[in-house]
Amino acid sequence: MRIILTPVAVFFMLWEWKYSPLFALAVFVAASVTDFFDGKIARSRNLVTDFGKFLDPIADKIIIISILICMITKNLCSPVVVIIVIFREFIVSSLRLVAASRSIVLAAGIWGKVKTASQMISVSAVLIFLSICAFKPLPFSVQTVSNVLMWINAAIAVFSGIDYLVKNGNLIDPCE
């Protein structure tokens, strides 16, 4: 569902209409909630599959990176933050591909889940602030708050990426 909702969220993020942040928020929160319930339902019914372990983090990457790119256009996120996030995702995904080539499925670790939750909460908070601004001005700069949140998320992404590499780096053999 997150993958299907991504273009809709992007549309509302880029639409120059006073109330578009409210619609972007609704779509983004709906997508984020499907992430939570998808995992919860799969675990409770013992329906966890390798396909699900593979697709779940990809769906997270697609929606988060898409929204972060949209946020650049509104000065809500530094391009450097997006580059850091994308770099981290390429490294982790590459490591997963190496593992998959050896028939090993690497599920997301706790810090990867913290990173994703932090990104989803931060993006939701920024969209809430932008939605409020459609009705009344806020006593602070949404752009400043957003940029601070996104830099914090970049730091968490770096930390979680390093943690992932430390825990799974044994799969990388430079001699192969």
Salt bridges, closest charged atoms under 4 A:
GLU16 OE2 - LYS74 NZ 3.04
ASP35 OD1 - ARG2 NH1 3.17
ASP56 OD1 - ARG2 NH2 2.68
ASP60 OD1 - ARG2 NH1 2.27
GLU89 OE1 - LYS61 NZ 3.02
GLU89 OE1 - ARG88 NH1 2.92
GLU89 OE2 - LYS115 NZ 2.83
ASP163 OD2 - LYS167 NZ 3.33
GLU176 OE1 - ARG102 NH2 2.78
